[in-house]
Amino acid sequence: MRLRGGDVSERTALLRDPESASYSTEYNRFHTPVDSPVGSDSDTDETTYHHAHSRLHSHVRSSSCSSLNSILGTRDQEYVQKAHETMDALWDMMKNQEGWAIEKEKPGVGVIKSRPSKISRGKGYKLEAIVNISPIKLWEDTITDLPNQPNWNPTLLEARTLQVLDDTTEISYTIANEAAGGIVSARDFINVRHWDEREGVYLIALNGVKYDDMPEQKKYVR
């Protein structure tokens, strides 16, 4: 199945060169094409989808039971609201296929496209590529196995969850390795991370936030 992904703040390294490593947006997403027929996947994917949701809920509970059992404070409610607004903007971006311009293309690897962003300054970028993995498997692993991501993504030094907000939303912390031979310094990111499935499309949306419990680190650019 064809997958699309966007390299973004967590710098998923599907195109490995200094130019592609410098791309940065507020989103990280892996999804099947919007025009893919719902139900076009095999029955195995259908079964896996329900199994994945069970594992995702288990992941959330084990990460922070106390945060799920408590009433969200004002700050946490703002995080959740921002997460949902980011997801809505991402979904709107994915459904609207007009206006995308090719920035870079590698035959057999992928293509990076851009267009002016409606929610932030500059451009929004997306990466379209063929990945030899089930969409639901990639989606699930990206959500539930955040600390393991540096093992398969060499652009990451560290990745972990700081706070669970609800079943599909959390605050995450990642450190991206330096790039382009040190021209791009190592950076750290604090994002509100939210995942959802809409019309057979698996989505993960991230947006940068301030988080008082994780102050800036001197050796990383934030």
Buried (B, 14 or more C-beta within 10 A) or exposed (E): BEBBBBBBBBBBBBBEEEEBBEBBBBBBBBBBBBEBEEEEBEEEBEEBBEEBBEEBEEBBEEBBEEBBEEEBEEEBEEBBEBBBBBBBBBBEBBEEEEEBEEBBEBEEBBBBBBBEBEBBEEBBBBBBBEBEEBBBEBBBBBBBEBEEBBEEBEBBBBBEBBBBBBBBBBBBBBBBBBBEEEEBEBBBBBBBBBBBBBEBBBBBBBBBBEBEEBEEEEEBEE
